[in-house]
């Protein structure tokens, strides 16, 4: 875990060269709990992703 922006925010950083192995080990469903959109947010090209984000506005 990497701490970013203070004690309240932590992110899991996966180096690019390890991303494929990391993804291969994901089990189950990834659930979106909250969405925070910054000023420079652009809507995703993927319809599936856009719909998932829309449910959490």
C-alpha positions as CSV (number, residue, x, y, z in Angstrom):
1,X,0.0,0.0,0.0
2,X,1.1,3.5,-0.8
3,X,-0.1,6.4,1.3
4,X,-1.2,9.3,-0.8
5,X,-2.7,12.6,0.3
6,X,-2.6,11.9,4.0
7,X,-3.7,9.2,6.4
8,X,-7.2,8.8,5.0
9,X,-6.2,7.6,1.5
10,X,-4.3,4.5,0.6
11,X,-3.8,3.0,-2.8
12,X,-2.4,-0.3,-3.9
13,X,0.3,0.4,-6.5
14,X,1.2,-2.5,-8.8
15,X,4.3,-2.0,-11.0
16,X,3.5,-2.2,-14.7
17,X,5.7,-5.3,-15.2
18,X,3.7,-7.1,-12.4
19,X,0.2,-6.0,-13.6
20,X,-0.6,-9.1,-15.7
21,X,0.3,-11.5,-12.9
22,X,-1.7,-9.3,-10.4
23,X,-4.7,-9.4,-12.7
24,X,-4.5,-13.1,-13.1
25,X,-4.9,-13.6,-9.4
26,X,-8.1,-11.5,-9.0
27,X,-10.9,-13.7,-7.8
28,X,-14.6,-12.8,-7.7
29,X,-16.2,-9.6,-8.6
30,X,-14.7,-6.1,-8.3
31,X,-17.3,-3.8,-6.7
32,X,-17.3,0.0,-7.1
33,X,-18.0,1.5,-3.6
34,X,-17.6,5.2,-4.4
35,X,-16.6,7.3,-7.3
36,X,-14.7,10.6,-7.1
37,X,-14.4,12.6,-10.3
38,X,-11.9,15.4,-10.6
39,X,-12.1,18.5,-12.7
40,X,-10.2,16.8,-15.6
41,X,-12.3,13.6,-15.6
42,X,-13.3,12.3,-19.0
43,X,-16.0,9.8,-19.6
44,X,-14.7,6.3,-20.4
45,X,-14.9,4.9,-23.9
46,X,-16.2,1.6,-22.5
47,X,-20.0,1.5,-22.2
48,X,-19.7,-1.1,-19.5
49,X,-17.4,1.1,-17.4
50,X,-19.5,4.2,-18.0
51,X,-22.7,2.4,-16.9
52,X,-20.9,1.1,-13.7
53,X,-19.7,4.6,-12.8
54,X,-23.1,6.2,-13.5
55,X,-24.7,3.9,-10.9
56,X,-22.5,5.4,-8.2
57,X,-22.9,9.2,-8.8
